[in-house]
């Protein structure tokens, strides 16, 4: 069974990188990680570049609140 992990982020968070690292290191391989970001900070944009190979990011340059795919 495949699982999806959805992480909503507004601007940025200090715990995002640790969370992504932990999820990617987890032994359960049949998972997808989706991060929805409103108004990313420069630091968040760096994380997006770093993890874009392993994580699906959905980014809004301005705050819209509810996220739709």
C-alpha positions in Angstrom: 0.0 0.0 0.0 1.2 3.5 -0.9 0.8 6.3 1.6 0.8 10.1 1.0 2.2 12.6 3.5 0.8 16.1 3.1 2.7 19.0 4.8 1.1 22.5 4.7 3.6 25.3 5.3 3.0 29.1 5.6 6.2 31.0 4.8 8.6 28.7 6.5 9.4 26.6 9.5 12.5 25.7 11.3 11.4 22.1 11.6 10.6 21.4 7.9 14.1 20.2 7.0 14.3 17.8 9.9 10.8 16.5 9.1 11.7 15.9 5.5 15.0 14.2 6.4 13.2 11.9 8.8 10.5 11.0 6.3 13.0 10.2 3.6 15.1 8.1 6.0 12.1 6.1 7.1 12.3 2.5 6.0 8.8 2.5 4.5 9.5 3.1 0.8 6.1 3.2 -0.7 5.3 6.8 0.2 4.9 10.1 -1.5 5.7 13.4 0.3 3.8 16.5 -0.8 4.6 19.9 0.7 2.2 22.9 0.0 3.9 26.2 0.6 2.2 29.7 0.8 4.6 32.7 0.6 7.9 30.8 0.9 10.8 32.5 2.6 14.3 32.5 1.0 15.3 29.7 3.4 12.2 27.7 2.4 13.1 28.2 -1.3 16.6 26.7 -0.6 14.9 23.7 1.0 12.7 23.3 -2.1 15.8 23.2 -4.3 17.5 20.7 -2.0 14.6 18.3 -1.8 12.8 18.7 -5.1 14.2 15.4 -6.4 12.5 13.5 -3.6 9.5 15.6 -2.6 6.6 17.1 -4.6 6.3 20.8 -3.8 3.3 23.0 -4.6 4.2 26.7 -4.1 2.1 29.8 -4.1 4.0 33.1 -4.1 1.3 34.8 -2.2 -0.9 33.7 0.7 -4.1 32.0 -0.5 -4.9 29.9 2.6 -6.7 26.8 1.4 -4.6 24.9 -1.1 -6.1 23.1 -4.1 -4.2 20.7 -6.4 
